[in-house]
Amino acid sequence: MLKELREGPEAVKKTLQFCEKLVEGIHDRIASLGVDKGFIIGSGTSFHASVATQYLVNKFTKYHFTAVPASEFEDWTPLVTNDYIIFGYSQSGESSDIIKAVKVAKTKGIFVIGITNTEDSTLTKVSDFSLVTQAGEEKAVVATKTYDAQLTAGSLLAYSLSKHERAQKLKELLLKDIASKLEDVLKREKEIKELAEKYKDVEHIYILGRGVNYANALEAGLKFKEAAMIHSEGFAVREFLHGPIQLVDEKTPVIVLLPTKTALEGSLKALEKLKGYNAPVIGIVGDEVKADEYVRETIVIPTVEDELSVLPVVKAIQILAYYLSVLRGLNPDKPTKLTKVVKYEKSK
């Protein structure tokens, strides 16, 4: 896991280089279909990539997409589907839930774009159009660099589908230097390990994010469960006030994702409440953001545009999850109850 999370910046670079022209082809194909809505599906970490892509596509384009877990897709599909399309995420391209969902979609005449890290996988074969990310083989069960690549491909796709001036600026920044921002986060590895030492024995962690980083709040909840066997849940920051905050006390760490000033401003109410309950708040904080008044501990990351922060934020989360795991005496490469791929059984 550690080796692969460190390979994230290179995975991002290669995915950008390989997929830049391909997403233009997707843009042209969608335009030729004359559709403007659809679903984005995936399982586990791939579903969280779906949530991030939904946010970006809906914000910057004329298209409207709904992120749905692949296992739920068949039940959520509208009865009339001839004007829908699907983006399907799967790092392996072999997950049983995604393959079943895509086959259901195909029987209903839905155009499918598969996004996977595995060339010649089942997903690439059953999709109408494939986008193959370039993370390289990932052996650890706990996904890191493949999620980086999925977020990269989804971001590139959203900005390429948009004619908005801000989207074009974000695309330029994504191509130019987002990989270097991930390298900057990796330089903080020692500090993050020291933080993990302080919290390795906790029983519960809550993670709060907003905007595109709501997806990373969900991903962090999954990572701490998978790798470190800590009960952890991700929430939209203000939704945490609508019930879950009842569970917080002075022994409950709450990680708040604060990569930008906008994120801080949108999180102030929750931060004030948490401060009042004396909860140990850990901020993943942009280096231009002043949050010391509200957080007990900080993981500092480079400040980037709000929508691009999804990548440096998750890199900090991955490092923290890794060190929480090994400091608790666990092996994040092989969680005892998990496998790398829940495979599609072709004989059925």
N, C-alpha and C positions, 0 to 999 in steps of 0.2 A: 504493500500500500504506500509506504513512504517513497519508494523508488518511483512509483507511478504518479503520485501526486506532484512529485518534483518534475515530472515530465510534462506537466500541464502546459507551461508556456510554449513548448515546442509543438505540442498537439494543437494548440490554438493557431500558431503560425502556419503549420502545414494545412490545417483545415481551411483557413482563410485563403491560402494560395490555391488550393485544389478546388474549392467550392465557389470562388468569386464569379467565374464565368457560368458555372452550372446554375446558380440561382437566377441568372438572367434568363436562362432557358425556361426555368420554372415560371418566372414572371410572364414570359410570352405565352406559355402553354395555358396558364390560368386565364389570361386575358382572352385567349382564343375560345375558351369554354364558355365565357360569358356568365360565370357564376361569381357570387360575392359573399358566400358564407360556407361554413363547414365546421368540422370538428378537428381537434388535435388530441391524439390519444397516445398513451404509453403506460407503463407499469413501474411502480417504485420510483427510482431516480428519474427514469425516462418520463414519468408523469409530471414530475416537478419541472423538467425541461419544457413540457407541454404548457404548463401554467405560465412560465416566463415568456414563451413564444406567443401565447394568447394575449398577454398584456401588451407586448410590443406591436403585434399585428393590429390589434383592435385600436390601439392608440394612434398609430401613424398611417394607417391605410384605410381604404374604403371598405375593406373586407371585415366581416364579423365572424369570429371563430369562438367555439366553446371547448375548453379543455375537459376531457372526460377520461377517467381511468379506463384502460383498454378492456378490462374485465366487465365494465358496466356498459360498454358501447352498444351492444345488441339491444339492450332494454331502452337506451336513450335515443336510439335512432328514430327520426320522424318517419311516418308512414309514407310520405312523399319525399323522395330523395334525389330526384333527377337534377336538381340545381345545387347540390352540395358537393364539396370536395373534402378530402381528409389528408392531414399530415399525420403519419404514424412514426413514433419514435421507438427504437429498440437498439441498444448498443450491440447486441449479438445478432439481431435479425432472426432469432429463433424462438423467442418467448411464446409460449402457447397462447397467452391471452391476446397478444398483438396479432398473431397470425390468424387466430379465430376471428377477431374483430375485422381484420382486413378482408378475409374471405366472405364474411357477412356483407361487408360494404360492397364488394365486387358483385355479389348476387343482386344487389339493389341498384347497380349501375352507377355507383359513386366512384369518381376519379380519385385514385390514391397516390400520394407522394410519400414514399418510404424514406426515412432518415435513420441510417444505421452506421455502425462503425465496421461492419463486416461485409466485404465484397462477396458476391455470389451466395449470400445467405438466402433463406427462404423469403424474407421480407423483400429483398431486392427483386426476386423472381416473380412475386405475386403483385408487386406494385406497378403502376403505370409509368412512374418516373421515380428514380432513386437518387438520393443525395448521400454519398458515402463520406463520413467524417474520417479524419486521418490521425487518430490517436495512437494507432498501433495496438498490438495485442494487449489486453488488460487481464492479468492473471488473478489479482486480488478479488475476492468476492465483493468487497466494499468498493463501489465505483467512485473514481475520482477524475482521472484525466478524460475518460469518455464523457462524463457530465460536462467538463469544461468544453469539450468539442461540440457537444450537443447545444449548449448555450451559445457558442460561437456561431454555429450553423443557423440556429433559430434567429439570432440577432441579425446576421447577414441577410437572411431571407426577408425578415420584416422590413429592414431598411431598403432593400432592393425592390420590394413591392410598393414602396411609398414614393410619392413625388414631393413630399413635404420638405421644406428647406432644412428643418432641424434634423430630419431623418438622414438626409444626405451628409450633414455635418457629422452625425454620429457614426455613419458608415465610414467616413474618411478617418475618424479617430480610431475606430475599431481596427481598420486595416493598418493604420500607421503605428500604433504603439500600445495596444492593450496587452499584448504578450509581455512587454517589458514591465508593465504594472504588476503582472503576476509574479515576475521574477523579484520585484521589490518586496512583495509579501513573503516570499520564500526566505528573504534575508532576515525576517523576523522570527524564524523558526525557534531559535533558542529562547526568546522571550515567551513565545506561546507555550513551549514545553514547561517553562517555569510556572506559568499560569495553570497549566494542567496539573502540576504537582499540588497546587493549593486546593483543587476541586475534585481530585480523583476519587474521593470517597463519598461524593454526594449521591443521593438516591433519585433526585428529580432535577431536571433542567427544563426551563421554558425558553423559547426563542421567539422574539417578536420582530417582524419586518413589515414594510409597507411597499406599495408599488411593485416594481419588478422583483424586489427582494422579499416579498411575501413567499415567492417560490423557494427562496433560499432558507426562509424560516422553516418551511416544510421539510426541505432537504436536510437541514441541520438536525431536526427531530429524528429523521430516519437514520442519519449517520451515527448519532450518539447511541441509538438503540442497537444498530447493527454491529458497530465496532466495539463499543464500550459497555454494552448491556446496562445502560442507564435509561430509566424511564424519562423520555424527553418528548415534548410536543411543541410544534410551531404554530404560531397564530399571526393573523394580521394585527398590527400593534394596537389599534383601538378596539378591536373585537375582544382582546384580552380583558378589557374592562367590563365586558358583558357576561360575567360569570366566572371565568377561569381564575381571575385575580384572587378569588376566595381561597385558593390553595396556597397562596404565597405567604411565607414567613421569613424570619431572619436567617433561616438555614437553606432557603430555596434560591439557587442562582437563577437569574433571569438575564439572558443574553439579548441585547437590543442592537439591531443593525442600524448604524448611524453613519453611513458612508458620505453623506452630503449634508449641507445646511438645511436643505429642503426636508431630508429625512428626519433631522433633529427637530425641526419646527413641527412636523406632523406627529412627532412622538412625545411632545412635551407633557401632555396630560397624563399619559401612562407613566412617564418617568417621574413626574411629581407624586403620583399615587404610590409608586414603588418605593420612592424615597421615604414617604410617610410610613410605610410598613417596614422600613429598615431591611428591605431585601437586598442581598448582594447583587448589584447590577454590573454586568460585564458589557462594555460597549465595544463593538467592532466599529471603529471610528476613523473617518477620513482625517488625514493629517492637517487639513485646514478647518476642521470642525472643533469647536470648543464645547466639550460636554462634561468637563471635570466636575461641575456642580451636581451632576446627576448620576455619575457612574463611579463605582468603587475600583474597578479594574478596566484597563483598556488594551485592546489589540489595535494597533495603529496600522492603517493601510493607506496607500496613496489615494488622494481625492481625484476622482474622475467625474464625468457627467453622470447624472443620476441613473440613467438607463444602462450605462456601461458598467456601473458598480457591481452588477450581478456577478461578474467574474472575479475581481479581487476579493469580494466578500466571501464567496464560497471557498476560495483557496485558504483563507484564514480558518474557516470552519473545518475544512478537511484536515489541516494540520492539527487543530485542537482535538478533533475526534481521534486521530491516530495516537497522539500522546496520551489521551485519557485511556485509550484501549491498552496500550503496552504497560502503562503505569499501574493499571489494574490487573496485570498479569494475563492479559488476553492476547489472542492472535487475530488481528483484523483481516488477515488474508483468508482465514478459514473459520468463520463463525460456525459454531457447532450445529446450528439448526438450519443453515442457509446453504444454497448452492449458487454458483455463478449464473446459471441460466435455467429457468423453468422451461424446458424444451417442448416444442411442438412435436407430437407423436405422429409422424407422417403416415404410419400404417392405418390410422383412423381416418 
